[in-house]
Amino acid sequence: MDHSANFIREVIEIAKKLDVAKIDVLADEIFKIRENSGRLFIIGVGGSAANASHAVNDFRKLCGIDALAPTDNVAEITARTNDEGFETIFSDYLKVSKNSSRDGILIFSVGGGDIEKKVSINLINAIKQARQNNTRVFGIVGKYDGFTAQNADVSIVIPIENKDSITPHSESFQGIIWHCLVSNPKLKIYPTKW
């Protein structure tokens, strides 16, 4: 089987195995945040940072949710990285934003962070900061054993069997899931043009 056909077959299998009940639970959680005038901080690095930026647009424009992506402020992120290190860029952003129990953080990540492997420590520190102020923690990730999946209030794990394709499938399904959320009648309050 050629690569393209195999890749699309994997997409179909992943879509069939998604835990749609958890997507509905996440929609309920985000609905509560909006109803309580809270904010949704969407956090990711690499391709997931780009997804976070796009998702912020959709949650704000279609759902009327005060959503923010720390990585959209390149000056602050790079200043914090330069002066304090990459590991605290998100936790310090949340501190300055005075995250609270009305808010939520939504982590987009392939692995979700791993303390032992020292991967995505900035995501782990964001989750720890969120917990200090009773901020709800959500994740859309590609690994069941990552820090986010193990420590989120609601974590949607993308069921990927071919680990060679974990990054493209994780980042692609982040988009599918957040688009499912922003088109959910419970969340969507503004019409699209098309």
Protein Blocks (a to p, Z undefined) as FASTA:
>chain_A
ZZklmmmmmmmmmmmmpcfklmmmmmmmmmmmmmnopacddddehjllmmmmmmmmmmmm
mnopacddfklmmmlmmmmmmmnojklmmmmmmmmnopafkbccddddfklpafklopak
lmmmmmmmmmmnopacddddfbfkbmklmmcfbdcddddfblmlmmmmmmmmmmmmmmmm
mmpmklmmbdcfZZ
